[in-house]
Structures are given as C-alpha cells and as structure tokens.
C-alpha cells in the first residue's frame, strides 16, 4: 500500500487480535472504511490525506457498549436510590409513556456524543422509537445493534404487540444493507413477555437471521415471578420455549446457577455484563468469572443512564474488575487484559460483530480510538492494559475513528453539533420534571 485515507502512527497499538499483539511505535493505515495495514511505523512511501500523530499514546479498537438504553440519558439522575421494580413501575414506565419520537432522538444524540467522547464506537440498544435511535446513530456516525423493545402491554410507540412485530420487521428490512446500523429482535424480559410473544420474537429473529436480545435473571424478584408462573428458573424456561441458541444475547444474568451457566454455555448464548447498574440497583453480582471459565462470550455494558448514571466504559471496566476481585477475595480474578477484551473483541463476539469490529486487523472496519497518555495520572506506564482499566477514563480519549471516518479529533466532535444537542436536551429535561411531579 502506498496511498491511504488516514494514517494513525507514533503510538503503541493494542490489536486485540487472536494473538493479543502489542505493537510499539505502530502505524495503522485506513483506506475507505477498512483497515489496510497494521504494523511497525515504517511509513516510507505511505501517504495519506489525513495523518493522526498519537504522540506516544495508545491506539486500540473502539470500545463496544454491549447493552444500553441510549435515550435514557434524559432520565439521568431521575428517581435514584430505589428498588428496581419501584423505579421501573412508578417512575420510568410512567415517564416513558409520555415520550415521543423527538424525545428519543434528542436523548440518543446526547448519548452518542457522550459515547464518542468516552471512546465507544459501537453500542447495542433496546428502547422505544428505535427508528429514531438508528437515525441518530447514523447521523453521529456510530456503529450499532438496535431493536424496538417488545412487551405484552401497549407501547407508547407502536401500540399493540401485533404492531410491534410489524414495526420490528420494517426496521430489519429498512436497515438491512446499512454499513453501520444493525437490527435485532428485542423482547424486554421474561416477566414482561408471555410465552406467545417470546416464541413469535424468536421465530422472527431466526427467520430474518438477526439476533434475539432480552434481559435475563436481573433480580431475585424476577426469579420468584418466573418460578411462580411456570414452576422453573428463567434459563430453563427459555430452553423449554426453544429460545436458547447462538442467536440469543442475554443482558445481566445476575442470578444464574452453575447448571444454568452450563446450559447457556452449551447453547452458545452470549451474555452482556452490566456491573455498575447491577450494583446501583442492588440487583447482585453476576457470576461472570464462572461464565468466562466455561468459554462463554461475555461483553460489557453500561445499561441506561437512569441506572448507572453514565456511558463511560472505562469506568465500567474498572468497576467490573474490582467488584469480582472483592466478591471472590482473589486479586487475580478478572485481570485487566480480560476486561479490555470484554470491552473490545469479546464484546464484538457477544454481539455477533467480530468479523467487522473489535480488533485492529487488516480487512476489518476501521473502528479505533487514540488515548492521550501524556497526563499525570497516566505516567509512568508499565502495562497498557492495567492503565486502561485502572487509571484511564473516557476523558483521555483524544481521537475516534468509526467505519473509516474521523468522528472526533482532539476532543472535538466532527459529526454532531454538541451545543445544539445540549440545548435541546435541557429543554426535554424540563418536560421530564413536569411528568414526574
């Protein structure tokens, strides 16, 4: 290669490939939306329209937020410090019942700005008015996997569940060939979705060749409810319905037993871990080390801003590592490299996007970030993985490239009008204040 569109050089490249290659003084060349070359910085005759000097920093794949509700940025800090069911039934669900498409669009644009500025290049979303989520992500230039939330009661978007399936199928067809937007079928959970809904959702996902995503075993109350209704645990309920398979992605999995983990692993089900949300809502600690030990694909997510309250995956990595060390009384559990993998290549595997993103390899889409390490809290640096998990934060992300497009340069967003988004978000928050009085 002698010509490229973007060159990123003079930094340590963490490829996150199958060999976990680290390339000091590395150079990465991008042509179109694809990585053309990853190796030592020997530019020679290499030329590019745009060159990004990492100035000794870290070059790594963009982070992957495996589970969130993007538009809930507009509920950030609303009704904190409450039990999950109280929080959902008395605050969140009533407020969501008054939302419209523009509310979701503005909230998602705010989320995209926050995610880009904290190093996330791909996110997986479950919410209402998901057409607006897809459009906002496209405007921001972010990669995503999104789906309209389905449940047995009427939706403020589509109304009855029959129309929810029509809406979901239309989403799938509308975005099928898009380079950034991917669609999933997303029933909310076992306690909000009956047997018929779950079977129909599974049939649609399998028929269209897209993922099926739902919340699973997030709280003890959910376990008790499913046991009361069906006389079995949630994982067994999924198995008996025929939903377990490599197409299924389950979020949380806080309260799963070892036999349930075996069952999920045998059926190649992916899991997304959301430690900060689980801690804040006092849901419990998911047995993630046991899942990883069984070879499961486990990604990392923030959940929505109403239960976290931010979208910074650096904080999520830090929290996940320390949470499980304390839980197991073992400092070797969930080491730093494992957490960086969960936020990059393993997150991509969990979402079924590993052929596209998650690692820096020739032929993959160019999704990457550059970390500025010339800061007091990042000097000295003996182990880059340790720094990313225990010392760095989203504010240390200097540049971001998604699908070969530079979306943030020197902390300046290039695809979004941040000031306009902030103004519109504050206006929407005034409506939320009125809704929850």
N, C-alpha and C positions, 0 to 999 in steps of 0.2 A: 504494500500500500504506500503510495506517495502523496495522496491527497485525502484529506478528511474534512468533515464539517466542524468538529470540535476536538481539541486535544486537551486532556487533563494530565498534568505532569508535576514533577517535583514533589511527590508525596509518597507515603507508604500505602500500597494498595492491599486491602484485605479482600481477596477474591471471593471468599466463602464458597469456593467450588468443592468438589468431592475430595480434593487433597488439602483443603484449607490453606492454599498457598498464600504466603505473605510476600509481597514484592517491594523491597526498599527501593527508593529512588525510582518509582514506577511511572509508566506512561500508559494512558488509555486513549485510544483513538475511536471516534464515533463518526460513522457515515450514515446519513439519513437518520433512522430511528434505531439503528443497530450498532452494537459494539463490533468494531472491525479488528482491533488489536489490543492485547493486554500484555505488557512485559516491562522490561527494564527501559529506563529513559535513554534511548538512543535515537533521538529524533532524526538525525541525518537529513535525508531529503523529505521527511514528512512535513507537510504544510497543512494548515487549516485556516478556515475563515475566522474561527474563534479559538483562543487559547486561554485555558484557566490554569494559573500557577497556584498549586496547593500550598506553596511556601513551607514545605516540610510537614504539612498536616496529614490527615488520614483520608484516604479515598476508599469508599466502601459502597456496597449496594444500598439503595434507598430502603428505609425501614417499611415493614408491612404491618399495618394495624388490622389484625385478623377479625376483630369484632367491635363495631361501634354503632351508634345511632347519631349520625352526624348533626342533624338539625337540632338535637337536644343541647347544643351549645347555648341556645336561647333559654334553656332551663337551668343553666349553670348556677348552682347555689340555691335552687328552689327547694324548699322543704327538706333541708338536710337533717341528718341525725334521727331518722325514723326507720322503723322496720320496713322491709321490702313491700309487704302486702299493703300496709298502711300508706306508704309512699306512692305505690302504684295506683291503688284504688281510690284514694282520697285526694290526690294531688295531680299525679302525672296523667292518668287516663282522663280525668275531667278536663284538664288543660288541653290535652291533645284533641279532645272532642270539639274544641273551638278553633283549631288550626285550619289554615287553608294552604293552597299550593305556594303562594308567595312567602308565607311564613317559613315553610320548609326550604324553599330556595335560598332565602337570606341566611337562615341558620346553617345550611350546608356550605354556602360560600364562606361564612365565618369559620366553619370547621376546616375547610380546605386551606384557607390562609394559615390557620394555626398549625395544621399538619405539615404543610410545606415548610413553614418556618421552623419546625422542630424535627425535620428530617424524614418524615413519612412521605413515601411516593405512591404507595398502594394502600387502599383501605377496603374493608368489607362492611357493608352497611345493611341494616334491617330497620325499616321505618315506614312511615306513611308518605304518600305522594312521591313515590320513588322515581317517577319520571323527572321530577324537579331535581332530585339528587343526582341522577345521571347527567342531566343538562348542566348542573353546577360543576360537577367533576370534570366534564368535558371542557367547560369554559376555563377552569383552573388548570387544565392540562394534566389532571391526575388519573392514574390507573385505578380501577375499582371493580369490585364484585358487589352488586346491589340487588335487592329484592324487596317487593312490597310485603309488609307484614300481613299475615292472614290469621284470622281468629273467628270463633263462632259468633261473636256478637257483631253488630253492624259497625262498619268503618266510616270515619268522617270523610274518607276519600271516595271509596268505591261503593259504599252502602252494604248490600248483602254479600255473603260469601260467594255466591254464584258469579256476581260481577267482579269479585276479587280475583277469581281464576281467569276471567276474560281479560282483566287488566294485566295480570301477570304474563299471560301468554302473548299479549300485544307487546309488552316490554321486551320479551325474549326475541320476538321477530324484528322489532324495530331496531334493536342494538346488536343484532347477531354478528354483523360484519365490522363492527367498530374496532379500531385498534386499541382503544383504552377502556371502553365500557363493557363489562361482562354482567350477565343477569343470572340470578339464582331464584329458586322457589323457596319461600321462607315462611312456613307456619310458625307462629310465635313460640308455642311451648305445648307440652302435653296437658297442662291444666287449663289452657285457654282454647284448645283444639280437640274436638271429638274424633272418634275413630274414622268416620266417613271423610272428614276434612283431611286428616293425615294420609289416608290411603290415596285420596284423589291428588294431593300435593305430590306424593311420591310417584304416582303414575305420570304426572305431568313432567316432573324432573327427569325421570328415566326416558320418557318419550321424546323430550326435547334435548336430551344429552347435556343437561346443566346440573349444577349442584343442588342439593336439598340442605337447608340450614335451619336449625332450631335451637332454642335454649333447652338445656337438659340438666336436671338434678342440681339446680342452683341453690335451693333451700331445703331444709328439713320439712317445712310445711308442704312443699311440692311432693316429697316422697310420701308423706302421710296421705295427701289427697289422692295420689295415683293408687296407693295401696287400698284406700277406702273404695275408690271407684272400680278398680279392676282386679284387686287381690294380688298384685305383683309389683315389683320395683319398676322404675321408668325404663331401664335398659331392656328388661325382659319384655315389657310392653311394646317397645319398638321392634324387638325381634319377632314377637308374635304377629305384629302387623306387617312384617316383611320389609321394614324400612332400613334395616342395617345393611350397609354396603359401602363401597369405596366412594360413592357419590355423596355420602352423608357427612356433613360438618356439624358438630355439636359444640355449643358455647357453654362455658363454665365447668360442668361436670365436677362440682364440688363434692357432692355426696354420692360417690360410686364406690362399691366394694371391690375387692380384688377379683372375685368371679365376674363382676360386671366389666372390669377393665380387660380381663381375658376375652370376654365376649366382644367388646368393642375392637380390641386388637385383632382378633381372629377375622373380623368382618371388615378390616381396613378402614374403620371410621376415623375421621380426623377430629381433633379437639382444639379449641382456642381457649387459652388460659387468660383470665381477667383478674389478676390478684388484687389490684387496688380497689376495684369495685366490690369484690367479694369481701374484702376487709372492711370497707366503709359501711356496707350494709350488714356486716356481721353474719354473712352467709356461711363462712367457714373457709377452710384451706383445701383446695383441690389436691388430690394425690398425684401431682404431676411427675415427680421423680419415678413413681411406680409405672406411670404411663410410658415415659421415655424408656424405662428399662425393658418394657415389652415391645419396643420398637414402633410405638405409635407416632404418627405425625402430629406434633403439637406446636401450634403457633401462639402468638401473644397478642392480646387486645387490650384496649383501654376501657371498653364499654362506653356508654354515653356520658356526656359531661354533667348530667344530673346526678350521676352516682360515682364520680371519680375525683376531681372535677376538671381534668384537663386531658389533652390528647397527646401528651409527650411520652413517647415510647422509651426514651432514655430513663425517665423516672420509673416506668413500668418494669424495665429490665432490672434496675437496682432493687426495687421492692420485691420482685419475684425471687431474686437470688437470696436476699436476706430473710424473707419470710420462710422459705423452705429450709434454710440452714438452721433457723431458730426452732422451727417445728420439729426437725429431725435431730436437733442437737448435734449436728455434724457439719463442720465448716467446709467439707469437700463437696457437699451436695450442691447441685445447680451451679457449676463453675461458670466463670464469665464467658468463656467461649460458647458454652451451651446456650446461654441467654442471647448472645449476639446471633447465633444460628436461628433461634426461635423467632427473632425479630427480622430475619432476612430469609435465608434459603428454606428453613423449616417452615416458616410462615407461608412461603410460596407453595411449598409442598402441601400444606394443610388446606390451602385454597385451590389446589389443582392448577397453579400458575407457574410451576417450577421450570417449565420449558421456555417461559417468556422472561421471567424476572427472578430476583432473589440472590443472584450471584453475578460476578463480573467475569464473563467469559465471551470469547468471540462468537458471534452469531446470536447472542441473546439481545433483547431490547435494552437500550441504554437508559437504565434507571439507576442513578447513583447520587451520592452526596459527598461533599468535602467538609471535613471537620477542621476548624481552626484550632490547632493545639498550642499556638503561641500565646498562652494565657497563664496566669499564675497558678490556677487550680489544675492545670494540665501539665505542669513541669515539675520534676522530670518525668519521662515516660519510659518505663521499663517493659511494660506489657500493654500493647494497644487494646486488647480485649478487656483487660482489667479497667483501663481508663474509660472505655466506652460505657461500661456497666456501672462503675462505682464513682466516677469523677465527672464525666461529661454530662451535659444537658442539651436540650433542644436548642438553646440559645447559642450553642457552639457551632451549629451548622452554618457554614458560610455560603456554599453554592449547592444548588439542587438541579439535577437534570432528570427529566422524565420522558421516556419514549424519544430520546434524542433531542428534546427541546430544553433549553435553559429556562427554567421557570423561576429561579431565584439566583441572583448574583450579588455577592457582597451584602447579603441580608435584605436585598431589595426585591420584592415580588415583581415579576415581569408580566404575569398573565392576569393579575387581578388588581382592581383599584381598591386598595386597602382602606383608604379614608372613607370612601363611599360605603363600603361594607360595614365599617364601624358605625357610621351614622345610621344606616338602615337597621342595624342590629339593636342599637339603643332605642330606636322607635318601636321595634317589635317588643322589646322588653317592657315597655310601658303598657302594652296590651296584656302581657302576661300578669303584670301586677293587678290589673283590673279583673282578670279571670279568676285569680285565687283569693280574692278578698272574702 
